[in-house]
Each structure stands twice: as structure tokens, then as C-alpha cells.
Amino acid sequence: MRIDSHHHIWDLGIQPQPWIDGDTMNSINKNFSLDDLKSEISGSEIEKTILCQTSRNQAETKYFLHIAASDSTISGVIGWLDLDSKKASEQIEEYSQVTGYEFLVGFREMAQDISDPNFLARPTVINNVQMLGKLGFTYDLLIKEPQMDAAIQLVKSASETQFVIDHLAKPQIAEKKIDAWKKNIETLASFPNTVCKVSGMVTESHWNSWRIEDFEPYFEVVLRAFGPSRLMFGSDWPVALLSATYSQVVNLAENLTHSFSEGENDSFWRRTAVQTYSIDLNS
């Protein structure tokens, strides 16, 4: 069994996605359902998935929890929480009253889109992320290079919280820039409470004209820094469709991990996600 640790769905009539802007994003400026995903994963050995937020509101997370409760494909939901609010614990209490709450495995804030690069180092944010660890929730870091210093401060300050770095922290693959990102990702990897999703790389490259060789230097960095047991596969579908099909994303991951042992492949494609998000594959 393989697990896709990071995908999305959206109905633009229910939850508009204002970040989908401009002609270059026309291919994903439409609705994507769970049935669409099931069609995409056919033949990929992906059997379970983790559904991740894209909207900064509680309504989307509640909607996702209902979906998870009604379909066995979804093993976990990464929801949204207002981390800069002193009422974050009350928001979690709201979620606990929703059908499917047991599928809520963690939270994410779209820090990459917040104008303050030090958002993640704000005292209220740190306090709330510390709270998440005490409650058994993970925290996904959606960051780029400008947010990495603050992310390091946050991880250092919340040692009881399990952190997941989304999309390798979005290195500038198209520009072939690696040095500053490499230093920061190695610092993040030095904390034992971090793991990294091998996801989102195709949209950081030259769309539709990338080669496997473009990604190898970046994958080698995270492989050396985290080791195979702290990496996991994520498709970032349907965002990835801007640059690749679902099967191309899977094939890319297979190529990058072709030298992995059986045990290392099991970690990458399944076990790391199960352990990190404490998901029940029988649910």
C-alpha cells in the first residue's frame, strides 16, 4: 500500500481559491472532487491519502472532515487554524463537535502567503503550535526561503510538536538556486521533530519542460539531511497539474528513490506518513 500524504480538492462554488489567479493557472481553475482524485490514483498503488487545506477558514476544514468520515480513501485531514489568535483552542473545540473529527491529524497555515516573513516566530503562534504538540497534532510548514529563519525559530521553540516540511520548503528549482535553501533545510533537518514531504517540486521547476535531472540535486540534499525514514511522498494534486500529470509525479518519485531498499521504500511510500500523522489504515 502507498499513501499520498498531500493532496487537495476544492469546489470553487463553495470555497473560492483566490490564489488561483492569471491565465497560467487556467488548468486548475475549476472544481476537483474526491472522485477525480480516485480516477487519478488508479494504477499508482496509492490506496490512502491525506487531504490538506487550501483555504484560511474553518468552513473548509469542517467540510473536509465530513468527506473523510464518508470515504475510506482519506485517512487524515490537515486543517486550518488561526495560529495568531488567542482563541485557537476554541477553534479546535469547534472541530471536535464535527462529524469526522477523528480524522483531523494536524494543521497548516499558509505562511508563504503572509506578508510578514517572521509570522511563524510570533509569540502567539509559537504558543499555539506548542499547544498542538501537547494535543497530539502535527504542524505542516508551508514556507519558502523568506520564512525559513522564522520556521527554524518555531521548530526550536516547540520540541514536543511534530513538524512536516511541505514541498521541501519550495527551493528555487527553475532558477537552479540551492545554497541558501540547502543551509536552512539542513538546519531544519537537524531537529528530530521534523520530517519532509517530497512533493510540490514540479511546480517549482520550469512548467512542462522539466527533466528528472533538474530535481536530483535538491532531492539529494533532503535525502542526506533527513534520511529515507524521514521523507514521505506527496503528490500536491491538483496543483501539480500546472506542470505534470499525477502519474508523472509518481514516476518522478519512483525515479528519485530507485536505489532505496525495500524498507526505505516502505518508509517513503507509507510508514513515515502513518507514524507522523498517527493515522489508522483500517478506518
RADAWO-V871768 format. One record per residue. RES is the residue in one letter. SS is DSSP state (2 for helix, 1 for strand, 0 for the rest). BURIAL is b if it has 24 or more other C-alpha atoms within 12 Angstrom, else e. D_FIRST is the distance of its C-alpha to the first C-alpha in whole Angstrom. Layout:
RES,SS,BURIAL,D_FIRST  RES,SS,BURIAL,D_FIRST
This chain:
M,0,e,0  R,1,b,4  I,1,b,7  D,1,b,10  S,1,b,13  H,1,b,16  H,1,b,17  H,0,b,20  I,0,b,22  W,1,b,25  D,0,e,28  L,0,e,31  G,0,e,34  I,0,e,32  Q,0,b,31  P,0,e,33  Q,0,b,32  P,0,e,35  W,0,e,33  I,0,e,32  D,0,e,36  G,0,e,37  D,2,e,37  T,2,e,35  M,2,e,32  N,2,e,33  S,2,e,30  I,2,b,28  N,0,b,31  K,0,e,30  N,0,b,28  F,1,b,24  S,0,e,22  L,2,b,19  D,2,e,19  D,2,e,20  L,2,b,17  K,2,b,15  S,2,e,17  E,2,b,16  I,2,b,12  S,0,e,13  G,0,e,12  S,0,b,10  E,0,e,6  I,1,b,6  E,1,b,6  K,1,b,8  T,1,b,11  I,1,b,14  L,1,b,17  C,1,b,20  Q,0,b,24  T,0,b,26  S,0,b,29  R,0,b,32  N,0,b,32  Q,2,b,31  A,2,e,31  E,2,b,28  T,2,b,26  K,2,b,27  Y,2,b,26  F,2,b,23  L,2,b,23  H,2,b,24  I,2,b,21  A,2,b,19  A,2,e,20  S,2,e,21  D,0,e,17  S,0,e,14  T,0,b,12  I,1,b,14  S,1,b,13  G,1,b,16  V,1,b,19  I,1,b,21  G,1,b,24  W,0,b,28  L,0,b,30  D,0,b,34  L,0,b,34  D,0,b,38  S,0,e,39  K,0,e,40  K,0,e,39  A,2,b,35  S,2,b,35  E,2,e,36  Q,2,b,34  I,2,b,31  E,2,e,33  E,2,e,33  Y,2,b,29  S,0,e,29  Q,0,e,31  V,0,b,29  T,0,e,27  G,0,b,23  Y,2,b,24  E,2,b,22  F,2,b,19  L,1,b,21  V,1,b,20  G,1,b,22  F,1,b,25  R,1,b,26  E,1,b,29  M,0,b,30  A,2,b,32  Q,2,b,32  D,2,e,34  I,0,e,36  S,0,e,40  D,0,e,40  P,0,e,38  N,0,b,39  F,2,b,37  L,2,b,35  A,2,b,37  R,0,e,40  P,2,e,40  T,2,e,39  V,2,b,36  I,2,b,36  N,2,b,37  N,2,b,34  V,2,b,31  Q,2,b,32  M,2,b,32  L,2,b,29  G,2,b,28  K,2,e,30  L,2,e,28  G,0,b,25  F,0,b,24  T,1,b,23  Y,1,b,24  D,1,b,23  L,1,b,26  L,0,b,26  I,0,b,29  K,0,b,31  E,2,b,33  P,2,b,36  Q,2,b,34  M,2,b,33  D,2,b,36  A,2,b,36  A,2,b,32  I,2,b,33  Q,2,b,36  L,2,b,33  V,2,b,31  K,2,b,34  S,2,b,35  A,0,b,32  S,0,b,31  E,0,b,29  T,0,b,27  Q,0,b,24  F,1,b,24  V,1,b,21  I,1,b,23  D,2,b,22  H,2,b,22  L,2,b,23  A,2,b,26  K,0,b,27  P,0,b,29  Q,0,b,32  I,0,b,30  A,0,e,32  E,0,e,35  K,0,e,34  K,0,e,35  I,0,b,33  D,2,e,36  A,2,e,36  W,2,b,32  K,2,b,31  K,2,e,34  N,2,b,33  I,2,b,29  E,2,b,30  T,2,b,32  L,2,b,29  A,2,b,27  S,0,e,29  F,0,b,29  P,0,b,26  N,0,b,25  T,1,b,24  V,1,b,20  C,1,b,20  K,1,b,18  V,1,b,18  S,0,b,18  G,0,b,21  M,0,b,23  V,2,b,24  T,2,b,26  E,2,b,28  S,0,b,29  H,0,e,31  W,0,e,30  N,0,e,29  S,0,e,31  W,0,e,28  R,0,e,27  I,2,b,25  E,2,e,27  D,2,b,28  F,2,b,25  E,2,b,25  P,2,e,28  Y,2,b,26  F,2,b,23  E,2,b,25  V,2,b,27  V,2,b,24  L,2,b,22  R,2,e,25  A,2,b,26  F,2,b,23  G,0,b,21  P,2,b,17  S,2,b,16  R,2,b,18  L,1,b,16  M,1,b,13  F,1,b,12  G,0,b,14  S,0,b,15  D,0,b,19  W,1,b,19  P,0,b,21  V,2,b,23  A,2,b,22  L,2,b,23  L,2,b,27  S,0,b,26  A,0,b,23  T,0,b,21  Y,2,b,17  S,2,b,16  Q,2,b,19  V,2,b,17  V,2,b,14  N,2,e,16  L,2,b,18  A,2,b,15  E,2,e,14  N,2,e,18  L,2,b,19  T,0,b,16  H,0,e,17  S,0,e,19  F,0,e,16  S,0,e,16  E,2,e,13  G,2,e,13  E,2,e,14  N,2,b,11  D,2,b,9  S,2,b,11  F,2,b,11  W,2,b,8  R,2,b,7  R,2,b,10  T,2,b,13  A,2,b,12  V,2,b,11  Q,2,b,15  T,2,b,17  Y,2,b,16  S,0,b,16  I,0,b,14  D,0,b,13  L,0,b,10  N,0,e,12  S,0,e,14
